[in-house]
Amino acid sequence: MAITLKGDQKISSVPTTKNKALRINLNANIYGTFAEIGAGQETVRNFFRAGGASGTIAKAMSAYDKDFSDAIYGIETDRRYVTEDRLKKMLKHEMNLIEDRLDRQKHPEKLFFSYANTVATINFTKKFKGHGWIGIRFQLDPLEDYNEIILHLRFKETEARLQQETLGILGVNLIYGAFYLNDNPKELLKSFYDNIDEDKLEIDMINFSGPRFTYVDNRLMSLQLVKNGMTNAVMFGPDGNNLLPAQVLYKKNILALRGSFRPVTKVNMDMYEQSKKMFFKEKKVDPDKTQIIFEITLSNLRAEGEINERDFLDRAELLCSLGQNVMITNYQEYYRLVEYFSEFTKERMALAMGVNNLIQIFDEKYYRHISGGILEAFGKLFYKDLKIYMYPYKEEESNKFINSENLKVHPRMKELYKFFKNNGRVVDIQDFDQDILHIFSRSVLKMIKQGEEGWEEMLPTGIPEVIKEKRLFGCSRRK
């Protein structure tokens, strides 16, 4: 939040919710509808209270009864109402009504919009804190096609009334940002928290689409959510569009591979293939109900200082081209990642990693910030039937393979390591490709940047062509 000083007083440069709503209301060209389900008509209420609403609001409605809602927007195949599909149907339906009922010749300069939300607030027992989808479909030119911004939120407040008020402010911020900050999506994203404390709300997915956002890479917008502290984890699919982690991970078996993937190498993909085979052989693991994730931590992206967005997109481009789902998290410690997964599933989990990552797990210095130290962390990491699939490392000097049997951890951790090893929680990947263990991402990256020969054969099929064609990681060659 920007702050300016005037005498001894601090004055926020962020307009109030009322002023944002009033500016929209006083714009003679902005005109549209509000459809809100599940948490009252909290957004439109701010526009009514600001004054001048007749110039902005064509209709405001809440179809609370499920039969009424189904009659208006159709029946969802999963019978759920707080979903992205439901929101999109609401936005499209309401916009079609505007086009049908308002004569464009009578309103040649109007910028039509439809705002909608479908939300479930905290339940009576307060075990379910609530979540929701909100979005806006809008024009920035009467002759132009519609743009769309859709986001998912998770409430942190513990009273329904407070959640409703927060939702109303967020709705105003979204509508205001759509019309007045659309040329700067990063600032638009930050503005969602105008007049809202960060501990009230989590935004864990957003997608931009439409003619004014053709230049926006939604993967980069995902990164901004984590970077700005709006959420701790985001996910995007092979098509580059952002996914809702809760929806993708719900009741799934999860296999996660953490790495820098800078770039993704044959070693990464061998670890993926072999750990996937092992995971699918586990009892109760149904391949059709399994989600495999390539995870990159924010700390890894910051390894060389500030986050290089071009470098991030280069990594994402390659993983997406391999058809993988990618997750960006703020969970440097593995136990926090497992805790996060456990919010959405009780099914089996596994982590695939190399020797260095496993050694770090048994390093006490990573757990000094928690009262129970490494024992508390391990209790959270291994309280479920979680397994670690360990990919070996080859020592150049001795030409020996380092695996779970000869791995050296700190002397104080030796017995703890033996306990988890002997109980089958740490398992070696056996069928690895011995001929590729000399490949390291950092070496390949250096070769690409310096224009050296031979790096192509260290990468999975098709990846060198993508790097050359799109000139990723500073590659200067096109052929």
RODO-2510 file (C-alpha; in nm, 4 decimals, decimal comma):
residues 479
     n   res          X          Y          Z
     1     m     0,0000     0,0000     0,0000
     2     a     0,1505     0,3341    -0,1056
     3     i     0,1783     0,5966     0,1701
     4     t     0,2340     0,9730     0,1366
     5     l     0,3286     1,2039     0,4230
     6     k     0,1522     1,5289     0,5065
     7     g     0,2873     1,6983     0,8159
     8     d     0,2824     1,4415     1,0942
     9     q     0,0011     1,2433     0,9367
    10     k     0,0213     0,9377     0,7144
    11     i    -0,2260     0,9425     0,4287
    12     s    -0,2950     0,6319     0,2220
    13     s    -0,2901     0,6848    -0,1534
    14     v    -0,5252     0,3883    -0,1947
    15     p    -0,8828     0,5054    -0,2575
    16     t    -1,1432     0,3871    -0,0121
    17     t    -1,3971     0,1252    -0,1082
    18     k    -1,6656     0,3943    -0,1223
    19     n    -1,4544     0,6160    -0,3493
    20     k    -1,3815     0,3253    -0,5830
    21     a    -1,7517     0,2396    -0,6090
    22     l    -1,8408     0,6069    -0,6571
    23     r    -1,5887     0,6513    -0,9390
    24     i    -1,7428     0,3537    -1,1175
    25     n    -2,0932     0,4911    -1,0582
    26     l    -2,0016     0,8345    -1,1935
    27     n    -1,8565     0,6876    -1,5124
    28     a    -2,1515     0,7256    -1,7488
    29     n    -2,0258     0,4497    -1,9799
    30     i    -1,9885     0,1616    -1,7297
    31     y    -2,3115    -0,0348    -1,7029
    32     g    -2,3840    -0,3906    -1,5971
    33     t    -2,5314    -0,6536    -1,3669
    34     f    -2,4485    -0,8175    -1,0353
    35     a    -2,5284    -1,1821    -0,9544
    36     e    -2,4169    -1,2973    -0,6098
    37     i    -2,4820    -1,6355    -0,4505
    38     g    -2,4003    -1,7600    -0,1004
    39     a    -2,2860    -1,4544     0,0959
    40     g    -2,5495    -1,1876     0,0438
    41     q    -2,5372    -0,9036    -0,2068
    42     e    -2,2256    -0,7664    -0,0468
    43     t    -2,0514    -0,6260    -0,3534
    44     v    -2,3458    -0,4448    -0,5065
    45     r    -2,4351    -0,3047    -0,1626
    46     n    -2,1188    -0,0931    -0,1759
    47     f    -2,2299     0,0589    -0,5072
    48     f    -2,5805     0,1343    -0,3776
    49     r    -2,4349     0,3049    -0,0694
    50     a    -2,1795     0,5095    -0,2636
    51     g    -2,4519     0,6989    -0,4520
    52     g    -2,5248     0,7413    -0,8212
    53     a    -2,5806     0,3673    -0,8627
    54     s    -2,8609     0,4070    -1,1188
    55     g    -2,6009     0,4922    -1,3809
    56     t    -2,4107     0,1667    -1,3203
    57     i    -2,6482    -0,1064    -1,2057
    58     a    -2,8837    -0,2570    -1,4606
    59     k    -2,9783    -0,5464    -1,2307
    60     a    -2,8754    -0,7028    -0,9010
    61     m    -2,9877    -1,0512    -0,7993
    62     s    -2,9224    -1,3497    -0,5712
    63     a    -3,0625    -1,6869    -0,6729
    64     y    -3,0255    -1,8510    -0,3294
    65     d    -3,2695    -2,1351    -0,3782
    66     k    -3,0958    -2,4195    -0,5605
    67     d    -3,3960    -2,4930    -0,7827
    68     f    -3,4154    -2,1275    -0,8832
    69     s    -3,0425    -2,1254    -0,9483
    70     d    -3,0632    -2,4412    -1,1594
    71     a    -3,3543    -2,2978    -1,3576
    72     i    -3,1512    -1,9849    -1,4385
    73     y    -2,8005    -2,1188    -1,4907
    74     g    -2,8521    -2,4896    -1,5554
    75     i    -2,7694    -2,8006    -1,3520
    76     e    -2,4061    -2,8888    -1,2802
    77     t    -2,3121    -3,2513    -1,3461
    78     d    -2,1477    -3,2755    -1,0012
    79     r    -2,4426    -3,0965    -0,8334
    80     r    -2,2047    -2,8460    -0,6780
    81     y    -2,2672    -2,4720    -0,6773
    82     v    -1,9403    -2,3162    -0,5609
    83     t    -1,7327    -2,4021    -0,8676
    84     e    -1,5524    -2,2285    -1,1503
    85     d    -1,7923    -2,3779    -1,4050
    86     r    -2,0875    -2,2329    -1,2143
    87     l    -1,9278    -1,8901    -1,2057
    88     k    -1,8537    -1,8946    -1,5791
    89     k    -2,2138    -1,9920    -1,6555
    90     m    -2,3357    -1,7049    -1,4374
    91     l    -2,1115    -1,4522    -1,6112
    92     k    -2,2048    -1,5724    -1,9595
    93     h    -2,5783    -1,5940    -1,8846
    94     e    -2,5948    -1,2454    -1,7342
    95     m    -2,3944    -1,0941    -2,0187
    96     n    -2,6235    -1,2546    -2,2761
    97     l    -2,9213    -1,0983    -2,0988
    98     i    -2,7580    -0,7550    -2,1165
    99     e    -2,7009    -0,7950    -2,4900
   100     d    -3,0586    -0,9176    -2,5426
   101     r    -3,2341    -0,6563    -2,3319
   102     l    -3,0302    -0,3425    -2,3933
   103     d    -3,0352    -0,1941    -2,7413
   104     r    -2,6796    -0,1272    -2,8520
   105     q    -2,8032     0,1550    -3,0786
   106     k    -2,9562     0,3197    -2,7735
   107     h    -2,6337     0,2706    -2,5756
   108     p    -2,3525     0,3037    -2,8336
   109     e    -2,0918     0,4156    -2,5808
   110     k    -2,1785     0,1811    -2,2946
   111     l    -1,9129    -0,0582    -2,1621
   112     f    -2,1151    -0,3564    -2,0482
   113     f    -2,0073    -0,5825    -1,7623
   114     s    -2,1389    -0,8712    -1,5575
   115     y    -2,0001    -0,9365    -1,2100
   116     a    -2,0715    -1,2627    -1,0293
   117     n    -1,9687    -1,4605    -0,7245
   118     t    -2,0640    -1,7996    -0,5858
   119     v    -1,9449    -1,8444    -0,2295
   120     a    -1,9726    -2,0699     0,0742
   121     t    -1,8969    -1,8860     0,3983
   122     i    -1,7864    -2,0460     0,7261
   123     n    -2,0172    -2,3203     0,8553
   124     f    -2,1855    -2,3368     1,1951
   125     t    -1,9212    -2,5631     1,3525
   126     k    -1,6449    -2,3438     1,2079
   127     k    -1,4565    -2,6481     1,0813
   128     f    -1,4997    -2,5342     0,7213
   129     k    -1,3820    -2,1738     0,6851
   130     g    -1,5341    -2,1207     0,3452
   131     h    -1,4221    -2,0366    -0,0060
   132     g    -1,5599    -1,8971    -0,3270
   133     w    -1,5252    -1,7933    -0,6893
   134     i    -1,5650    -1,4381    -0,8122
   135     g    -1,5277    -1,2938    -1,1586
   136     i    -1,6059    -1,0162    -1,4003
   137     r    -1,6782    -1,0193    -1,7726
   138     f    -1,6360    -0,6714    -1,9182
   139     q    -1,5730    -0,4488    -2,2176
   140     l    -1,3152    -0,1744    -2,2510
   141     d    -1,4425    -0,0728    -2,5938
   142     p    -1,8046    -0,1076    -2,7146
   143     l    -1,6840    -0,2645    -3,0408
   144     e    -1,4437    -0,5045    -2,8719
   145     d    -1,5003    -0,8566    -2,7417
   146     y    -1,5290    -0,9189    -2,3687
   147     n    -1,2423    -0,9620    -2,1264
   148     e    -1,2637    -1,1859    -1,8206
   149     i    -1,0938    -1,2072    -1,4825
   150     i    -1,1738    -1,5064    -1,2621
   151     l    -1,0249    -1,5827    -0,9210
   152     h    -1,0662    -1,8230    -0,6322
   153     l    -1,0497    -1,7186    -0,2674
   154     r    -1,0245    -1,8921     0,0674
   155     f    -1,1543    -1,7146     0,3748
   156     k    -0,9398    -1,6884     0,6870
   157     e    -1,1825    -1,5017     0,9108
   158     t    -1,3939    -1,6994     1,1574
   159     e    -1,7237    -1,5095     1,1375
   160     a    -1,9628    -1,5208     0,8427
   161     r    -2,0435    -1,1503     0,8761
   162     l    -1,6771    -1,0532     0,8497
   163     q    -1,6304    -1,2825     0,5517
   164     q    -1,9267    -1,1187     0,3790
   165     e    -1,7816    -0,7725     0,4330
   166     t    -1,4420    -0,8813     0,3023
   167     l    -1,6055    -1,0358    -0,0038
   168     g    -1,7875    -0,7096    -0,0749
   169     i    -1,4644    -0,5076    -0,0627
   170     l    -1,2840    -0,7599    -0,2827
   171     g    -1,5662    -0,7399    -0,5378
   172     v    -1,5364    -0,3623    -0,5574
   173     n    -1,1576    -0,3920    -0,5949
   174     l    -1,2002    -0,6400    -0,8803
   175     i    -1,4493    -0,4244    -1,0727
   176     y    -1,2448    -0,1088    -1,0165
   177     g    -0,9227    -0,2803    -1,1198
   178     a    -1,0831    -0,4266    -1,4318
   179     f    -1,1736    -0,0813    -1,5618
   180     y    -0,8926     0,1356    -1,4265
   181     l    -0,5869    -0,0898    -1,3786
   182     n    -0,6243    -0,3298    -1,6709
   183     d    -0,3099    -0,1981    -1,8419
   184     n    -0,0971    -0,3161    -1,5466
   185     p    -0,2093    -0,6663    -1,4365
   186     k     0,0557    -0,6881    -1,1628
   187     e    -0,0750    -0,3740    -0,9945
   188     l    -0,4308    -0,4884    -1,0577
   189     l    -0,3457    -0,8079    -0,8702
   190     k    -0,2012    -0,6174    -0,5744
   191     s    -0,5060    -0,3900    -0,5623
   192     f    -0,7288    -0,6836    -0,4637
   193     y    -0,6014    -0,6327    -0,1079
   194     d    -0,6792    -0,2595    -0,0995
   195     n    -0,8621    -0,1933     0,2282
   196     i    -0,8311    -0,5642     0,3206
   197     d    -0,5809    -0,7035     0,5729
   198     e    -0,3705    -0,9898     0,4358
   199     d    -0,4755    -1,2223     0,7193
   200     k    -0,8410    -1,2058     0,6142
   201     l    -0,8186    -1,3602     0,2725
   202     e    -0,6175    -1,5948     0,0527
   203     i    -0,6308    -1,5794    -0,3271
   204     d    -0,4916    -1,9026    -0,4697
   205     m    -0,5911    -1,8927    -0,8367
   206     i    -0,6507    -1,6318    -1,1044
   207     n    -0,6909    -1,6337    -1,4817
   208     f    -0,7026    -1,3410    -1,7231
   209     s    -0,8510    -1,3752    -2,0722
   210     g    -0,9809    -1,1569    -2,3534
   211     p    -0,8413    -0,9115    -2,6111
   212     r    -0,6847    -0,6761    -2,3551
   213     f    -0,5024    -0,9609    -2,1833
   214     t    -0,3620    -1,1495    -2,4823
   215     y    -0,0118    -1,0509    -2,3666
   216     v    -0,0685    -1,1772    -2,0106
   217     d     0,0913    -1,5100    -1,9204
   218     n    -0,1309    -1,6584    -1,6505
   219     r     0,1611    -1,8626    -1,5166
   220     l     0,3361    -1,5377    -1,4360
   221     m     0,0226    -1,4159    -1,2606
   222     s     0,0332    -1,7346    -1,0515
   223     l     0,3888    -1,6544    -0,9539
   224     q     0,2784    -1,3057    -0,8458
   225     l     0,0223    -1,4548    -0,6078
   226     v     0,2957    -1,6451    -0,4212
   227     k     0,5515    -1,3664    -0,4504
   228     n     0,3057    -1,1132    -0,3024
   229     g     0,2138    -1,3431    -0,0138
   230     m    -0,1462    -1,3841    -0,1303
   231     t    -0,1098    -1,7622    -0,1109
   232     n     0,1574    -2,0252    -0,0411
   233     a     0,0984    -2,2476    -0,3417
   234     v    -0,0284    -2,2176    -0,6980
   235     m    -0,0556    -2,4603    -0,9862
   236     f    -0,0805    -2,4428    -1,3637
   237     g    -0,1378    -2,7056    -1,6273
   238     p     0,0283    -2,7965    -1,9592
   239     d    -0,1871    -2,5396    -2,1419
   240     g    -0,0431    -2,2578    -1,9284
   241     n    -0,3720    -2,1810    -1,7550
   242     n    -0,3829    -2,1703    -1,3791
   243     l    -0,5476    -2,4502    -1,1843
   244     l    -0,7035    -2,4577    -0,8387
   245     p    -0,4777    -2,6818    -0,6238
   246     a    -0,7638    -2,7860    -0,3958
   247     q    -0,9609    -2,9101    -0,6945
   248     v    -0,6695    -3,0911    -0,8610
   249     l    -0,5470    -3,2588    -0,5394
   250     y    -0,8842    -3,3441    -0,3833
   251     k    -0,8841    -3,7079    -0,2646
   252     k    -0,5889    -3,7910    -0,4893
   253     n    -0,2745    -3,9952    -0,4367
   254     i     0,0111    -3,7470    -0,4756
   255     l     0,3645    -3,7936    -0,6066
   256     a     0,5753    -3,4766    -0,5959
   257     l     0,9131    -3,4082    -0,7524
   258     r     1,0996    -3,0975    -0,6396
   259     g     1,3736    -2,9431    -0,8481
   260     s     1,5095    -2,6345    -1,0185
   261     f     1,4334    -2,7740    -1,3669
   262     r     1,6688    -2,5120    -1,5084
   263     p     1,6409    -2,6759    -1,7548
   264     v     1,4593    -3,0070    -1,7095
   265     t     1,7081    -3,2888    -1,7886
   266     k     1,7086    -3,6602    -1,8632
   267     v     1,7862    -3,7193    -1,4947
   268     n     1,4678    -3,5330    -1,3922
   269     m     1,2575    -3,7362    -1,6305
   270     d     1,4210    -4,0662    -1,5327
   271     m     1,3434    -3,9861    -1,1686
   272     y     0,9866    -3,9089    -1,2752
   273     e     0,9398    -4,2302    -1,4738
   274     q     1,0975    -4,4629    -1,2164
   275     s     0,9278    -4,3099    -0,9122
   276     k     0,5944    -4,3198    -1,0959
   277     k     0,6365    -4,6945    -1,1588
   278     m     0,7187    -4,7533    -0,7923
   279     f     0,4282    -4,5401    -0,6713
   280     f     0,1771    -4,7163    -0,8933
   281     k     0,2898    -5,0497    -0,7479
   282     e     0,2038    -4,9341    -0,3957
   283     k    -0,1075    -5,0852    -0,2406
   284     k    -0,4203    -4,8699    -0,2644
   285     v    -0,2626    -4,6370    -0,5231
   286     d    -0,4990    -4,6079    -0,8178
   287     p    -0,3209    -4,4552    -1,1217
   288     d    -0,6498    -4,2974    -1,2304
   289     k    -0,6754    -4,1174    -0,8968
   290     t    -0,3147    -4,0024    -0,8798
   291     q    -0,1713    -3,6560    -0,9323
   292     i     0,1969    -3,6111    -1,0192
   293     i     0,3433    -3,2677    -0,9567
   294     f     0,6657    -3,0976    -1,0584
   295     e     0,7264    -2,8489    -0,7769
   296     i     0,9524    -2,5422    -0,7697
   297     t     0,9967    -2,3465    -0,4478
   298     l     1,0024    -1,9687    -0,4306
   299     s     1,3402    -1,9903    -0,2578
   300     n     1,4747    -2,1803    -0,5588
   301     l     1,3493    -1,9085    -0,7920
   302     r     1,5238    -1,6536    -0,5672
   303     a     1,8477    -1,8548    -0,5562
   304     e     2,0358    -1,5887    -0,7546
   305     g     1,8765    -1,2873    -0,5868
   306     e     1,5559    -1,1333    -0,7188
   307     i     1,3172    -1,3581    -0,9086
   308     n     1,3905    -1,3506    -1,2810
   309     e     1,0491    -1,3768    -1,4429
   310     r     1,1898    -1,4661    -1,7837
   311     d     1,3911    -1,7474    -1,6264
   312     f     1,0799    -1,8712    -1,4454
   313     l     0,8767    -1,8739    -1,7668
   314     d     1,1561    -2,0603    -1,9472
   315     r     1,1385    -2,3401    -1,6885
   316     a     0,7590    -2,3419    -1,7031
   317     e     0,7601    -2,3538    -2,0830
   318     l     0,9646    -2,6745    -2,0868
   319     l     0,7668    -2,8536    -1,8163
   320     c     0,4391    -2,7597    -1,9836
   321     s     0,5709    -2,8858    -2,3190
   322     l     0,6267    -3,2234    -2,1464
   323     g     0,2609    -3,2274    -2,0425
   324     q     0,3262    -3,1770    -1,6719
   325     n     0,1348    -2,9944    -1,3990
   326     v     0,3624    -2,7467    -1,2237
   327     m     0,3329    -2,6142    -0,8689
   328     i     0,5074    -2,3072    -0,7248
   329     t     0,5177    -2,3045    -0,3445
   330     n     0,6535    -2,1061    -0,0559
   331     y     0,7243    -2,4297     0,1346
   332     q     1,0998    -2,4652     0,1590
   333     e     1,0653    -2,7445     0,4161
   334     y     0,9164    -3,0700     0,2911
   335     y     0,7016    -3,1223     0,5997
   336     r     0,5144    -2,7997     0,5215
   337     l     0,4516    -2,9208     0,1662
   338     v     0,3106    -3,2495     0,2988
   339     e     0,0938    -3,0579     0,5487
   340     y    -0,0440    -2,8560     0,2591
   341     f    -0,1260    -3,1667     0,0556
   342     s    -0,2970    -3,3139     0,3614
   343     e    -0,5530    -3,0325     0,3544
   344     f    -0,7012    -3,1854     0,0401
   345     t    -0,6402    -3,5591     0,0596
   346     k    -0,5954    -3,8507     0,2989
   347     e    -0,4663    -4,0800     0,0280
   348     r    -0,1082    -4,1992    -0,0125
   349     m     0,1768    -3,9601    -0,0853
   350     a     0,5351    -3,9915    -0,2008
   351     l     0,8267    -3,7564    -0,2608
   352     a     1,0932    -3,8287    -0,5212
   353     m     1,4275    -3,6608    -0,4615
   354     g     1,8011    -3,6806    -0,5067
   355     v     2,0690    -3,7435    -0,2445
   356     n     2,1333    -3,3767    -0,1615
   357     n     1,7676    -3,3054    -0,0878
   358     l     1,7456    -3,6081     0,1419
   359     i     2,0550    -3,4962     0,3334
   360     q     1,8921    -3,1546     0,3825
   361     i     1,5829    -3,3187     0,5308
   362     f     1,8036    -3,4663     0,8046
   363     d     1,9832    -3,1350     0,8716
   364     e     1,8740    -2,9820     1,2044
   365     k     1,9428    -2,6243     1,0982
   366     y     1,6295    -2,6238     0,8812
   367     y     1,4066    -2,6768     1,1868
   368     r     1,5401    -2,4274     1,4407
   369     h     1,2399    -2,2004     1,3902
   370     i     0,9897    -2,4555     1,5258
   371     s     0,9672    -2,5360     1,8962
   372     g     0,9853    -2,9142     1,8550
   373     g     1,2793    -2,8954     1,6144
   374     i     1,3446    -3,1810     1,3750
   375     l     1,1287    -3,4278     1,5719
   376     e     0,8214    -3,2093     1,5324
   377     a     0,8944    -3,1677     1,1615
   378     f     0,9387    -3,5415     1,1116
   379     g     0,6187    -3,6096     1,3016
   380     k     0,4362    -3,3935     1,0479
   381     l     0,6288    -3,5324     0,7519
   382     f     0,5910    -3,9025     0,8279
   383     y     0,2720    -3,9211     1,0331
   384     k     0,0994    -4,0435     0,7195
   385     d     0,2070    -4,3422     0,5176
   386     l     0,4452    -4,1261     0,3172
   387     k     0,7471    -4,2636     0,1330
   388     i     1,0577    -4,1012    -0,0083
   389     y     1,1904    -4,2413    -0,3344
   390     m     1,5617    -4,1682    -0,3444
   391     y     1,7440    -4,1219    -0,6738
   392     p     2,1172    -4,2116    -0,6462
   393     y     2,4231    -3,9962    -0,6954
   394     k     2,7490    -4,1055    -0,8544
   395     e     3,0759    -3,9900    -0,6969
   396     e     3,3245    -3,8948    -0,9647
   397     e     3,6346    -3,9761    -0,7609
   398     s     3,5326    -4,3198    -0,6342
   399     n     3,2932    -4,3990    -0,9205
   400     k     3,0586    -4,5272    -0,6466
   401     f     2,6806    -4,4906    -0,6325
   402     i     2,5475    -4,3142    -0,3230
   403     n     2,2084    -4,4457    -0,2151
   404     s     2,0115    -4,4907     0,1070
   405     e     2,2416    -4,7735     0,2220
   406     n     2,5666    -4,5742     0,2251
   407     l     2,4290    -4,2219     0,2632
   408     k     2,6090    -4,0199     0,5327
   409     v     2,4041    -3,7926     0,7546
   410     h     2,5137    -3,5948     1,0618
   411     p     2,6186    -3,8317     1,3466
   412     r     2,3360    -3,7010     1,5686
   413     m     2,0857    -3,7896     1,2959
   414     k     2,2199    -4,1377     1,2232
   415     e     1,9786    -4,3313     1,4460
   416     l     1,6811    -4,1212     1,3354
   417     y     1,7709    -4,1872     0,9741
   418     k     1,8057    -4,5612     1,0401
   419     f     1,4626    -4,5671     1,2017
   420     f     1,2872    -4,4279     0,8943
   421     k     1,5050    -4,6265     0,6559
   422     n     1,4407    -4,9574     0,8351
   423     n     1,0681    -4,8878     0,8469
   424     g     1,0504    -4,8571     0,4688
   425     r     0,9943    -4,4828     0,4576
   426     v     1,3096    -4,4204     0,2504
   427     v     1,3281    -4,6401    -0,0598
   428     d     1,5938    -4,6497    -0,3298
   429     i     1,5043    -4,6092    -0,6947
   430     q     1,6676    -4,9201    -0,8406
   431     d     1,6056    -4,9156    -1,2161
   432     f     1,7796    -4,5855    -1,2844
   433     d     1,9775    -4,5050    -1,5973
   434     q     2,3446    -4,5256    -1,4964
   435     d     2,4591    -4,3539    -1,8155
   436     i     2,3007    -4,0169    -1,7327
   437     l     2,4102    -3,9607    -1,3722
   438     h     2,6792    -3,7181    -1,4872
   439     i     2,4111    -3,4722    -1,6033
   440     f     2,3411    -3,1684    -1,3853
   441     s     2,1056    -2,8818    -1,4726
   442     r     2,3588    -2,6146    -1,3775
   443     s     2,6173    -2,7613    -1,6171
   444     v     2,3656    -2,7809    -1,9013
   445     l     2,2545    -2,4237    -1,8341
   446     k     2,6145    -2,3008    -1,8500
   447     m     2,6690    -2,4795    -2,1809
   448     i     2,3538    -2,3260    -2,3297
   449     k     2,4467    -1,9734    -2,2245
   450     q     2,8036    -2,0052    -2,3494
   451     g     2,6991    -2,1577    -2,6798
   452     e     2,8871    -2,4850    -2,6232
   453     e     2,8136    -2,8038    -2,8142
   454     g     2,6669    -3,1258    -2,6745
   455     w     2,4047    -3,0078    -2,4276
   456     e     2,1184    -3,1272    -2,6481
   457     e     2,1833    -3,4956    -2,5759
   458     m     2,1496    -3,4327    -2,2010
   459     l     1,7850    -3,3276    -2,2308
   460     p     1,4605    -3,5187    -2,2939
   461     t     1,3409    -3,5675    -2,6498
   462     g     1,1957    -3,2505    -2,7993
   463     i     1,3261    -3,0167    -2,5283
   464     p     1,6393    -2,8953    -2,7183
   465     e     1,4156    -2,7956    -3,0112
   466     v     1,1875    -2,5928    -2,7806
   467     i     1,4881    -2,4192    -2,6230
   468     k     1,6319    -2,3266    -2,9613
   469     e     1,3045    -2,2255    -3,1221
   470     k     1,2018    -1,9994    -2,8336
   471     r     1,5584    -1,9041    -2,7382
   472     l     1,5131    -2,0017    -2,3761
   473     f     1,7812    -1,9606    -2,1080
   474     g     1,9825    -1,7250    -2,3272
   475     c     2,0149    -1,9742    -2,6133
   476     s     2,1192    -1,7866    -2,9275
   477     r     2,0762    -2,0702    -3,1760
   478     r     1,7555    -2,1369    -3,3686
   479     k     1,8663    -2,4619    -3,5329
***
